[in-house]
Amino acid sequence: MAMLRHRVAAVAALVAAALAGCGSSDAEGDGVDVDEADAAQTTRTGALTVEGAALRTCNTINVRGLAEQLVQEVMCMKPGLLAEIRRNDTIQLEPEVFPYLQAAAARSLEAGVTAYGKPITLTSALRTLPQQYLLRRWDARNRCGVRVAAPVGESNHEPGLAIDIRLLTRAENTKLRASLTANGFAWLGAHDPVHFDFEGAPAEDTDELGRLSVVAFKRLWNRNNPVAKDQLALDDTYDKKVEAKLKISPAEGFDRGADCSDLAP
């Protein structure tokens, strides 16, 4: 788990700030040469693609539809792995935050905030394939204020075991860190002061959710692209071929979403 944390130590709090501050509307005249885009910005029906969202927007909320489908597909594949963060008077979420963590992390977060006794706001929790792809593309093109972003599959938000919070006063941050640490979270440090990783028991395979997410995307793609030449092998490999399909996938989600019916009980 420490290795996973160290892989993303360079991901600054700027990433969380970019997600919260850039807005969700399409950007006009932002300097992007759309003629050089690596993939179509819209599907045949005119819907925004994931790549289109990367080029024309500055908020991961624009791929929420596809992200929701991925989470539902993962829940089909392994029920109980993920749990929704229960929002209440003490846990609030920015609009773009995907309100899921691995189940043990979600419940420990709630216990830690209850012990802290005051409201907090999450600026990031679970991050799915298309959401991390956007951050990586914004980093590569110097867009949306994102200067450093982990490659797809290497962010510790993708396993559903990390959160970012909106900073409080120094005294409140110290008290909150103590409450979260007592409930299984570890503060990443002063270089990324908003970030906490869940390290509590029961121990989880931290790569499992990442692998399942790749398979979930491939299942969604194949379900909506039944022509043999367009099918993806249902393994957990994320490569350039898979990324090319992700780019042209509809940001709002496929026509056919999650389906548990072809999975063994």
LINQUI-V283610 format. One record per backbone hydrogen bond with DSSP energy under -0.5 kcal/mol. NH is the residue of the N-H (numbers start at 1). CO is the residue of the C=O. Records with the same first field share a line. If there is no record, write none. Layout:
NH->CO  CO
//
This chain:
5->1
6->2
7->3
8->4  5
9->6
11->8
12->10
15->12
17->13
18->14
19->15
20->16
21->17
22->18
27->56
34->32
36->33
37->34
43->47
46->43
49->41
50->249
51->247
53->49
54->50
55->51
56->52
57->53
58->23
62->59
63->60
64->61
66->251
67->63
68->64
69->65
70->66
71->67
72->68
73->69
74->70
75->71
76->72
77->73
78->74
81->78
83->101
85->99
87->85
88->91
92->90  120
94->122
97->94
98->126
99->97
100->98
101->83
102->160
103->81
105->102
106->102
107->103
108->104
109->105
110->106
111->107
112->108
113->109
114->110
115->111
116->112
117->113
120->90
122->92
123->164
124->164
125->126
126->98  100
127->157
132->128
133->129
134->130
135->131
136->132
137->133
138->134
139->135
140->136
141->137
142->139
143->138
146->143
147->145
154->151
158->155
160->157
161->156
163->196
164->124
165->194
166->121
173->169
174->170
175->171
176->172
177->173
178->174
179->175
180->176
181->177
182->178
183->179  180
184->181
185->180
186->197
188->195
192->189
193->190
195->192
196->163
197->186
198->161
199->184  197
200->184
206->204
208->205
209->205
211->207
212->208
213->209
214->210
215->211
216->212
217->213
218->214
219->215
220->216
221->217
222->218
223->219
224->220
225->221
230->227
231->227  228
235->233
239->237
243->239
244->240
245->241
246->242
247->243
248->244
249->246
251->48
252->48
253->250
257->255
263->260
//
